[in-house]
Amino acid sequence: MNALMKKAMVLSFLLGLVSFLSVNAQSAADTTISKSKAAKWFKKKEWLNGAPLKPHKSINQQEFARQYRINKTYWDKAFAWLKENNLQTIAKGKYPIDGDNVFASVTEDPSKDFDKTNWESHKKYIDLQCVITGDEKMGKWPVAEVTSVTKPYDETKDVANYTAPGKFYVIPAGTFIIFFPGEAHRPNITPGGNKVVKKIVIKVRAA
């Protein structure tokens, strides 16, 4: 191989590397959104697509904007499904929305005493948890700050369990909360009385 061919190969490699880095940098830029822009986007609620539910104040707006920007189709289908169905009368059960990417589970059961619930988190899916009737107490805490891991991550079930201090909210009827990967959560807690709660949990594939 002569020197000219070697130079041509090196040049070709360098051009390819520059192109790769440029594409990946652009990809990262396309999915990055500032906190202020995310808040403005979130407040407009165009993403809600007319679904008759109110977002909870604890939702990480910046992460939501990022996930929505990457997988807009998944989120649009999730909110369209919530709009198109009668959430008050829809029967308990599992509902496909977009194959393994987006699917829903409708439950209608008494909320539980605190010690009957668990901290959990997921990696593959984001939880969009919607309280339709009744109210439910839920906890949220960063996975990076949990006290201990009680059950390591199970890939087949997409869940890990923890002990954690947590910050707790009572989610009223007509409200939804979102739990992203990296956010441990503890749902299904009774605010008192173990009353029946109708809830819809939509699983949205995480980016």
FENGIBEL-V397825 format. One line per field, one symbol per residue. ss: DSSP state (H for helix, E for strand, L for the rest). phi: phi as a letter, one per 20 degrees, with the letter a starting at -180 (. if undefined). burial: 1 if it has 16 or more other ideal C-beta (glycine too) atoms within 10 Angstrom, else 0. A space follows every 10 residues. Layout:
ss = ???
phi = ???
burial = ???
This chain:
ss = LLHHHHHHHH HHHHHHHHHH HHHHHHHHHH LLLLHHHHHH HHHHLHHHLL LLLEELLLLL HHHHHHHHHH LHHHHHHHHH HHHHLLLLLL LLEEEEEELL LEEEEEEEEE LELHHHLLEE ELLLEEEEEE EEELLEEEEE EEHHHLLEEE EEEELLLLEE EEELLLEEEE ELLLEEEEEL LLEEEEEEEL LLLLLEEEEE EEEEELL
phi = .effffffff ffffffffff ffffffffff decfffffff ffffmfffln fecdfffeff ffffffffff cgffffffff fffedfffdg ffqdcfcble ebbccdcbbf fdfgfedcfb bcdecdeddd eecnbbecdb afgfdffaee bfgdffelbc cbdbfnddce eegnccccde gndfbcemef fqnlffcecc ddedgef
burial = 0000000000 0000000000 0000000000 0010000100 1100001110 1010110011 1111111110 1001101110 1100001001 0000001000 1111010000 1100001111 1100111111 1101111111 1010010000 0000000111 1101010010 1010111111 1011111111 1000001111 1111110
